[in-house]
């Protein structure tokens, strides 16, 4: 067995936690302490998050997308592949080192997605652009945690509570979609989405796409008032 090699560490702003980037052969892992947040061998559900959301807005001209959480760039890559040349994709990533990793050792995993001219990086908590926007986005994709009840940062609860979901609804254009990735189902979260005024669809996806793997959830929450 090839041992893991530590490539870099990073401090998470605001809460002071530590992220570690490790490599084993061609495989990469990002961990918080001993807990693995993501692995380059299992990214099918992250891709499904983007593909499912972008399919709902495929007919829109000049769509504007916000992705919360860069990770290893798989969600970004899938969004870019699904969108046309007139799209604008903003990626909110709180940890500057994660952006640097995606421009360095992780760059080829996403086909160097950060170099795409459609992409702009916001080095901030995704909650900030969400709360500031008014009918600005056609889709908001949240892949910042392991799900609404499995937060990597306690502060991220403000993305998933009723106030945060209401802010996301306001940030979306009529008919726009909020897509949320989760490691597992959460009936309470689905109810909060409906309480916030969304039409909700729960999509079951596999961690490794067609190759199977763990079962994950993508919620597609649509703001009424237009065609998504």
C-alpha positions in Angstrom: 0.0 0.0 0.0 1.4 3.4 -1.0 1.5 5.7 2.1 -0.2 9.0 2.2 2.0 12.1 1.8 1.0 15.4 3.4 1.3 18.1 0.7 0.0 21.1 2.6 -2.0 22.4 5.6 -4.3 25.4 5.8 -6.1 27.2 8.6 -9.8 27.8 8.1 -10.6 31.5 8.6 -13.1 32.4 11.3 -13.0 29.2 13.3 -9.3 28.3 13.1 -9.7 24.7 12.1 -7.1 23.0 10.0 -7.4 21.4 6.6 -4.9 18.9 5.3 -4.2 18.0 1.6 -2.8 14.5 1.2 -1.7 12.5 -1.9 -1.3 8.8 -2.4 -0.1 8.0 -5.9 -2.8 9.7 -8.2 -5.3 9.9 -5.4 -5.9 13.1 -3.3 -7.7 13.6 0.0 -8.7 16.7 1.9 -9.3 16.2 5.6 -10.3 18.2 8.6 -8.3 16.6 11.4 -8.8 12.8 10.9 -12.1 13.2 9.1 -12.0 13.0 5.3 -14.1 15.7 3.6 -13.5 14.7 0.0 -11.5 12.2 -2.0 -10.6 12.4 -5.7 -11.8 8.8 -6.3 -15.4 9.6 -5.3 -16.9 12.6 -7.0 -19.9 11.4 -9.0 -22.4 13.0 -6.6 -20.6 16.3 -6.7 -20.9 16.2 -10.5 -24.6 15.2 -10.3 -25.2 18.3 -8.1 -24.1 20.5 -10.9 -25.5 18.5 -13.8 -29.0 18.3 -12.2 -29.1 22.0 -11.3 -27.8 23.1 -14.7 -30.3 21.0 -16.5 -33.1 22.9 -14.8 -31.9 26.2 -16.2 -30.6 25.0 -19.6 -33.0 27.2 -21.6 -31.8 30.4 -19.9 -29.7 33.0 -21.7 -26.6 34.3 -19.9 -27.2 32.2 -16.8 -25.4 33.3 -13.6 -24.4 30.6 -11.2 -23.0 30.7 -7.6 -21.2 27.6 -6.3 -20.5 27.5 -2.6 -17.4 25.5 -1.9 -14.6 24.8 -4.4 -13.4 21.5 -3.0 -11.4 19.6 -5.6 -13.2 21.4 -8.5 -15.4 18.6 -9.6 -18.7 20.5 -9.1 -17.2 23.4 -11.0 -16.0 21.3 -13.8 -19.4 19.6 -14.3 -21.1 23.0 -14.2 -18.8 24.4 -16.9 -19.4 21.3 -19.1 -23.1 21.7 -18.7 -23.3 25.5 -19.4 -22.8 27.5 -22.5 -20.2 30.1 -23.4 -22.4 32.9 -22.2 -22.6 31.7 -18.6 -21.0 33.3 -15.6 -19.9 31.1 -12.7 -18.9 32.5 -9.3 -17.2 30.2 -6.8 -17.2 31.3 -3.2 -14.4 29.6 -1.3 -13.6 30.6 2.3 -10.1 29.0 2.5 -7.5 30.7 0.2 -5.3 27.6 0.3 -8.1 25.5 -1.3 -8.0 28.0 -4.3 -4.2 27.7 -4.4 -4.5 23.9 -4.4 -6.9 24.0 -7.3 -4.4 26.1 -9.2 -1.6 23.8 -8.2 -1.6 20.0 -7.4 -5.4 19.6 -7.9 -5.6 21.6 -11.1 -5.9 18.7 -13.6 -8.7 17.1 -11.6 -11.1 19.8 -12.9 -9.4 20.3 -16.3 -8.0 23.5 -14.9 -11.5 24.9 -14.3 -10.3 28.0 -12.6 -8.6 29.1 -15.8 -11.9 29.2 -17.7 -12.9 32.8 -18.5 -16.4 32.2 -17.3 -15.2 31.7 -13.8 -14.6 34.2 -11.0 -13.5 33.4 -7.5 -14.9 35.0 -4.3 -12.6 34.3 -1.4 -15.4 34.5 1.2 -18.1 32.6 3.0 -20.8 31.7 0.5 -23.4 33.0 2.9 -22.1 36.6 2.2 -22.9 36.8 -1.5 -26.2 34.9 -0.9 -27.4 37.4 1.7 -26.4 40.4 -0.4 -28.0 39.3 -3.7 -31.5 40.1 -4.9 -32.8 38.1 -7.8 -29.2 37.8 -9.1 -28.6 34.1 -9.7 -30.2 31.5 -11.8 -28.8 28.7 -9.7 -27.0 28.4 -6.3 -25.1 25.2 -5.7 -24.1 24.4 -2.1 -21.4 21.8 -1.5 -19.8 23.4 1.5 -20.4 20.6 4.0 -21.3 17.0 4.3 -25.0 18.1 4.5 -27.3 20.4 6.5 -26.9 18.3 9.7 -23.2 17.3 9.2 -21.5 20.6 9.2 -17.7 21.0 8.8 -18.1 24.4 10.4 -20.8 25.3 12.9 -21.1 28.7 11.4 -22.4 27.1 8.2 -25.7 26.4 9.9 -26.7 29.9 8.7 -26.8 28.5 5.2 -29.3 25.9 6.1 -31.6 27.4 8.7 -34.8 29.1 7.7 -33.3 32.6 7.5 -30.5 31.3 5.3 -32.9 29.5 3.0 -35.1 32.5 2.7 -32.0 34.6 1.8 -31.2 32.0 -0.9 -34.7 32.3 -2.3 -34.4 36.1 -2.4 -31.0 35.8 -4.2 -32.5 33.6 -6.9 -34.3 34.9 -10.0 -37.9 33.6 -10.4 -37.7 30.0 -11.4 -34.1 29.7 -10.2 -32.9 26.7 -8.3 -31.0 26.1 -5.1 -29.2 22.8 -5.2 -27.8 21.3 -2.0 -25.5 18.3 -1.7 -25.8 16.0 1.4 -24.2 12.7 2.5 -27.7 11.5 3.5 -31.4 12.3 3.7 -32.8 14.9 6.1 -36.6 15.2 6.4 -36.3 18.3 8.6 -34.2 20.1 6.0 -36.7 19.2 3.3 -39.5 20.7 5.4 -37.5 23.9 6.0 -37.0 24.3 2.2 -40.7 24.1 1.7 -41.4 26.5 4.6 -39.0 28.9 2.9 -41.2 28.9 -0.2 -39.4 26.4 -2.5 -40.8 23.6 -4.5 -38.6 20.6 -3.5 -37.3 17.6 -5.3 -35.0 15.1 -3.7 -32.6 13.3 -6.0 -30.7 10.2 -5.0 -27.2 10.0 -6.5 -24.2 7.7 -6.1 -20.8 8.8 -4.8 -19.0 7.3 -7.8 -21.7 7.9 -10.4 -22.3 5.0 -12.7 -19.7 3.0 -10.7 -21.9 3.0 -7.6 -20.5 3.9 -4.2 -22.3 5.5 -1.2 -25.8 6.9 -1.7 -26.0 10.7 -1.4 -28.8 13.2 -1.8 -29.1 16.3 -3.9 -32.0 18.6 -3.1 -33.3 20.7 -6.0 -35.3 23.6 -4.6 -37.0 25.8 -7.1 -38.1 29.4 -6.5 -41.6 29.7 -8.0 -42.5 32.4 -10.5 -40.7 31.4 -13.7 -39.5 28.6 -15.8 -36.3 27.0 -14.4 
